Amino acid sequence: MSRYLHKLFIDRILDDLSEKEKVMYKSVIEMEDEIADKVKTSEQFIDRLKIGSPHKELAEHFDMTLSEFINATNEIEEVISKKLEDMYARIQWFDYTYKLGTRIGGKKKVFFVTMP
């Protein structure tokens, strides 16, 4: 699945979440992406999470305990995962290469994709 479609699906799912859930989810993703950009290995990534306690900082920002924050973000991720899985199951790909192939060049594939 293309990154573009994945991001499109995630954005649609996030639109259905409450504003607080959306901000919490995006905050965690941004924080983890920033850490991932600064480290070279998964071990370094885990070490940064343990040492810096960024999740604890986010929990405090949202006026929650770390446990409450972790539970809430896990629930949000479960909702997103289930909805994403459903969207992927409902997507349909139709190969239009044989209809458009001569107009766009012989080696390119053309698909029509239905969006759930």
C-alpha positions as CSV (number, residue, x, y, z in Angstrom):
1,M,0.0,0.0,0.0
2,S,1.4,3.4,-0.8
3,R,2.4,5.8,1.9
4,Y,0.0,8.4,0.3
5,L,-3.0,6.1,0.8
6,H,-1.9,5.1,4.3
7,K,-1.7,8.8,5.3
8,L,-5.0,9.6,3.7
9,F,-6.7,6.8,5.6
10,I,-5.0,7.9,8.9
11,D,-6.2,11.5,8.3
12,R,-9.8,10.3,7.7
13,I,-9.7,8.2,10.9
14,L,-8.3,11.1,12.9
15,D,-11.1,13.3,11.7
16,D,-13.5,11.0,13.6
17,L,-11.6,11.2,16.9
18,S,-12.3,13.8,19.6
19,E,-10.1,16.9,19.5
20,K,-8.3,15.7,22.7
21,E,-7.7,12.2,21.3
22,K,-6.4,13.7,18.0
23,V,-4.0,16.0,19.8
24,M,-2.7,13.3,22.1
25,Y,-2.1,10.9,19.2
26,K,-0.4,13.5,17.0
27,S,1.8,14.6,20.0
28,V,3.0,11.1,20.6
29,I,3.7,10.5,16.9
30,E,5.6,13.8,16.5
31,M,7.6,13.1,19.7
32,E,8.5,9.6,18.6
33,D,9.4,10.8,15.1
34,E,11.7,13.5,16.5
35,I,13.5,10.9,18.6
36,A,13.7,8.5,15.6
37,D,15.3,11.2,13.5
38,K,18.0,11.7,16.1
39,V,19.0,8.1,16.7
40,K,20.5,5.4,14.5
41,T,19.3,2.2,16.0
42,S,16.1,0.8,17.6
43,E,18.1,0.3,20.8
44,Q,19.0,4.0,20.9
45,F,15.4,4.8,20.3
46,I,14.3,2.7,23.3
47,D,17.0,4.1,25.5
48,R,15.9,7.7,24.7
49,L,12.4,6.8,25.6
50,K,13.5,5.3,28.9
51,I,16.0,8.0,29.9
52,G,14.1,11.1,28.7
53,S,10.6,10.1,29.8
54,P,9.0,12.0,27.0
55,H,5.7,10.1,27.5
56,K,5.7,11.3,31.1
57,E,6.1,14.9,29.9
58,L,3.2,14.5,27.5
59,A,1.1,12.9,30.3
60,E,1.8,15.9,32.5
61,H,0.9,18.3,29.6
62,F,-2.5,16.6,29.3
63,D,-2.9,16.6,33.1
64,M,-2.8,12.8,33.3
65,T,-0.8,10.2,35.1
66,L,1.7,8.3,33.0
67,S,-0.5,5.2,33.3
68,E,-3.7,7.1,32.3
69,F,-1.8,8.6,29.3
70,I,-0.4,5.2,28.2
71,N,-3.8,3.5,28.5
72,A,-5.5,6.4,26.6
73,T,-3.0,6.4,23.8
74,N,-3.1,2.6,23.5
75,E,-6.9,2.8,23.2
76,I,-6.6,5.4,20.5
77,E,-4.1,3.3,18.6
78,E,-6.4,0.3,18.8
79,V,-9.3,2.3,17.4
80,I,-7.1,3.6,14.6
81,S,-5.7,0.1,13.9
82,K,-9.2,-1.5,13.7
83,K,-10.5,1.2,11.4
84,L,-7.4,1.1,9.2
85,E,-7.7,-2.6,8.9
86,D,-11.3,-2.3,7.8
87,M,-10.5,0.4,5.3
88,Y,-7.7,-1.7,3.8
89,A,-10.1,-4.7,3.5
90,R,-12.7,-2.6,1.7
91,I,-10.3,-1.0,-0.8
92,Q,-10.6,-2.2,-4.4
93,W,-8.0,-2.1,-7.1
94,F,-8.9,-2.3,-10.8
95,D,-6.1,-2.7,-13.3
96,Y,-6.7,-0.3,-16.2
97,T,-3.3,-0.8,-17.7
98,Y,-4.8,-2.7,-20.7
99,K,-7.2,0.2,-21.4
100,L,-4.8,3.1,-21.0
101,G,-1.4,1.4,-21.5
102,T,-0.8,2.6,-25.0
103,R,-1.5,6.2,-24.1
104,I,0.8,6.4,-21.1
105,G,3.7,4.2,-22.2
106,G,4.2,0.5,-22.3
107,K,5.9,-0.2,-18.9
108,K,3.7,1.8,-16.5
109,K,0.8,0.2,-14.6
110,V,-2.5,2.1,-14.2
111,F,-5.0,1.3,-11.4
112,F,-8.3,2.7,-10.5
113,V,-8.7,2.5,-6.7
114,T,-12.0,2.7,-4.9
115,M,-11.8,4.5,-1.5
116,P,-13.8,3.3,1.5
